[in-house]
Amino acid sequence: MVSIDGSIGEGGGQVLRTALTLSALTGQPVEMVNIRAGRPNPGLQPQHLTAVQAAAAICRARVEGAELGSQTLRFLPQSPPIPGTYAFDVAEIAGRGSAGAVGLVFQTVFLPLALAPGESRLTLRGGTHVPWAPSVDYLREVFLPTVARMGLEAEIDLVSWGFYPAGGGEVRVRIRGHSGPLSPIAMTDRGAVRRVWGRGVVSNLPAHIPQRMVDRARNLLARAGLKADLQPLVVRGAGPGAGIFLFVQYEHALAGFTAYGRKGLPADQVAQMACQDLLAHHEAGAPVDPHLADQLLLPMALAGGTSRIATSAITGHLLTNLTVLQAFLPIRATVEGEVGKPGVVILEATSG
């Protein structure tokens, strides 16, 4: 039984999700205490409980403590991950409308199913574009193309948009099983910019808002010498919402940046927030954006050989994730750099 204190590092939901992923992958049972102790509303919230139930479904785990608000959990896999067809609805588990992030549920089960012997299909319902979680756009444009270089193949299709706080979105995912070890990844040189693109999107709001977002973003990026292909989009959803999604393709890397609107926040400022993040990454000269660096840790730890990535900012999230990884897997990890600054992460699986 692996014991994990959910208050380590940032004390957020990533500790839970990483532990569930690794438990399902390795078959090691895990006991967690102080789940999300570092958050204002500690314990399992709807998206976290959905992740628990999703992870349990794919490896037929016995689970204790899986209820809303619980700060303790025992998760005991009963089989290796089983490829198949699954559906998980955050709102159904919450018992009410919820914008719990489907992207986080996806990330919990992706690796176990991607390394299982067969194809899997998922239907996930909830928040598709919400703060503090990877958007469906980011997963599709940045994460999945990057891990495809390691041998992991999946497609994610957006059926309906679900902004915070109403949620109500849906995605469908196809994951192809992979046999054999993953290829290590080396991303230390990004090369020249090949393309900058993105879109400003609103749900159930006037069309001038996404237009203002993309106009402002286009102008800010042009001042920095980056020509961007940006499109405004109006969609229907369960509730109102707004966001801008920006992407950069370098010769050897992809990066993505997001900002969401909220009541009282002008569209121009939403665009400016996303552009500031993009330009900070671009000026740092590193290939891997801070969010992708965190998301690559698990596949790097499962790959044969040594993986090495350079990121524009080491985050507390990354260091927390690494701590959980080391509780499950025999890996040798080196992090060169300080939190908030550019750095390099080197990961190597060891025998044991």
N, C-alpha and C positions, 0 to 999 in steps of 0.2 A: 504494500500500500504506500503510494507516494503521498506525502503530506505537503500541502501548499497553504501558506498563509496569504489570504487574499488582500491583506493590507500592505504587502511588500511594494516597494517602488511607488508608483502613482496610485496604487490601491483601487484600480478601476476594473471594468469588465474584461479588459484584454487578458488579465491573469486567468480568469475563468475560461475564456474561449480557447486560449492556448493550451491550458491543462486538459480541456475536453478533447481537443484535436489530438494531442499526444497520447492521451489515455486510449482513445479509439484506435490510433495507429499502432501502438505498442502492445496493447492488451493489458497494460499495467493499471490496476485500480487506483483511484485517487480520492483522497479526502481533503476537502477544502473548508477552511474556517475564515471568518472575517471577510466574507465576500463583499467586494466593493465598499470596503470600510472607509476608503478615502473620498467617497462621494456624498453629497448632501442627502440623497435618498438611498442609503445602503441596502444591500441585499439584492435578491433577484427581481429585476423588473421584467416586463413582458418580453422584450427582445432577448434577454438573457435566459429566461425560462424556455423560450422557443429554441434557443441554441442547445440547451440541455436536452430537451426532448428530441431534437433533430439528431444530436450525437448519439443519444440512447437508441434511437430507432435503427440507425445504420449498423450498430454492433450489438443489438439486443441487450443493452446494458441493464443491470439492476441499479435502481437509483433511489436514494434516500435523501429527503430534504428538498425535493423539487417542487416548491410552491412559491408563490409571489411573496416577496419580502424576506425569504429565508437567507440567512447568512452562513449556513453550513450545508455541505453537500457531500454525499458519498456516491461515487460513480464507478460501477464495476462491470466492465465489458464481459460479455458471455460468448462472443464470437469475433473473428476478424471482420472488418468492414464488409458489408454486403452490398454489392451494386444492385440497382433497381430503380423503381419509380417511386418518388416520395413527394408529398405536399405538406407544407407547413405554413400556418397562418398566424401571425403575431396577434392580430385582433381577436381571433378565436380564443387563443390562450389567455389573453388579457380579459376577455369577457366584455370587451367594449372596443370602440374604435381606437386604434393605436398606430402611431407612426414609428414604432420600433423598427430598427433598420434591418431590412432583408439582406443587405450587403454583409452585415456581421454574422448573420445566420449562415449565409453562403460560405464565408471564410472558415467557419467552424468545421463544416463537413467536406469542404472542397478537397483537401489533401487526402483524407482517408478514402474518399470515393475515387479520387484520381489515381490512387495507387492500388485500387482493388481490381480484380480480374474481370472486367466487363464494363459495359456502358451504363451510365446512370442518367436519369432525367428528373429534374426538380421543378416544382412549382412553389414559389415563395411569394407570400402576400404580406404587405405591411408598408413601411416607409421605404421608398426607393431612392429618395433624395432628401436626406435629413442631415443636420449638423452632427459633427463628431463621429462620422461613419463614412466609409468609402461609398461614393455614389455609384449607381449602376454605370454611368458614363465612365467613371474612373476605372472601374473593374474591366470594362470592355476595351477601353482605349489604351490603358497603361499596364495594369496588373497582368491580365491574361496574355497579351502579346509578349511580355517580358518572361513570364514563367514558361511560355511555350519554348523558349530557347533552352530550357532545362529538360524538356520532354513532357511537360504537362499540357494537356489539350482540353479546352472547354470553350463553349459558346454561351453567351448570356443575351437573351432577347427581352427587351422592355415591352410588356404588353400594355400596361397602364401606369401613369405617373402617380406617385404618392409622396407629396410634400409634408413636412412637419407643419401643424400638429395633427392633421386629419388622417394622414396615411392613406390606406385604401389602394395602394399600388400593387402591381403584380409583375413578376419576372419569371421566365422559363429558362432553365439551364440544362445544357447537355454536356456531360462530362465523359470523356473517353478514358477508359482504364489504361494504365501504363504498367508494363512489366519491366523488371530490371531496375537497376539504380538510376537515379536522376543524374543528369550531367551537371557538374559544377558550373558556376557562372562567374565571369570576371567582367566587372564594369568599373573601370578606373579612368577611362578616357572616353569622353562623349563625342568628340568630333564637332563638326560645324552644324549650325542650324539648317535643317532641311525644310521645316514647315511649322507654322504656328496656326492653330485653328481652335474653334470652339463655338459655343452658342449661349445666348441669353434666353432663359425660359421662364415663362409664367404660367400658372394654372389659375383659371377663373379670375384673371385680372386684365386690365386694359392693355392693348397691343403696344401702346407707346412706351410701356415700362421696359420690355426686353430690348426695344430699339434703342432706348437711352443707355441701357447697360452696354450693348455692343458698340455703340458709337463712342462712348467714353473709353472703353477698353481699347478699342482700335487706335484712338488718338494717343493714349498713354503708352502703348506698346510701340507705336510709330516713333515717338520721341526717343525711345531707347534703341531705335534701329531695327525693330522687329515688325515685319509686315504680317498682319494677322487676317485670316479668313474667318470672319465671325458672322453668325446668322442669328436673327431673332426668331423666337418660336413661341406660339401661344397654344397651350394644350388644355384639355379638360381633365379635372381630377375631383377627388372627394372633397377638396377644400382649396382655399387660395394658397399660393406659394410662389416664390421667385428665387432664381439662382442663376449664376453664371459659371460656366465650365470651360476652362482654358487648358490647352494641351500644346506641348512642344515636342517635336520629333527632331532629335539630333542624329548624327550619323550612326551612333552606337547606343542610343538610349531614348527612352520616352519619359515624359514627366507631365503631371497634371495638377491643376490648382482650381479650387472651388471657393465661392462665397455665396451665402444665402441672404436673401432679403428678410426683413421683418418689419412689423408695423412701426412707422416713424423713421425708418432708415431710407434715405433717398437712393434711387437706383444708381446715381452716379457714384455714391460711396460704396455700394456693393461691388461695382465694377472695379473701383480703385483698390479695394481689399484684395481681390483675386490677383490683380496686376502686381501689387506690391509683393505678394508671395512669389509669383512667377519671376519677377525681376530680381528678387533677392536670391533665388535659386540660380538664375542665369548668371548673375554676377559672381557667384561663388565658384563657378567653373567646374563643379562636380556633375557627374552624369545622373546620379540617383537622387530623386527628391526625398524629403524626410519621411513621408508616408510610405513610399515604396520600400525604403530601406527597412522599415519595421516589418512590412509584409513579406519581404524576401527571406527573413531569418529562418523560418521553418523549412522551406524547401532547400535552403542552403545547408541546413543541418542534416538533411536526409540525403544529400547528394554524395556521390563518391568523390574523393579528392578534396581539394581546397578551393573554396569560393572566396572572392574578394570583391568588395564594392566600395566605392567612394561616394559619400553623400554630402549634400550641401549643408546638412545640420544633423548632428547627433541629438536624439531626443530622449527624454526620460522614459517615454513609451518603449523605445527600442531597448534600453537597458533593462527595463522591467521584463519585457518579453524574453530577453536573453537569460535572465535569472530562472524563469520557469523552464525554458529549454534545458538548462543544465541540470535541473532536478530529474529529468526523464532520460536524457540521452548522453552518451559518452562523447562529448565534443570538446575541442580545444578552440577557444574564442579569444580574439584580441580586438579591442576597440581602441583605435588611435584617435584622440581628439576629445574635446570637452563638450558638455551639453550646450546646445545652442550655437555651436560652431561647426564648420566643415570637419569631416573626419573619414576614417577608413575602418571598415569592419572586415575581419578575416575569420572564417569559420572552417573548421576541419573536423570531420568525424574521426573518432579514434576507436580502437578495439576495446571491448569490455562489455 
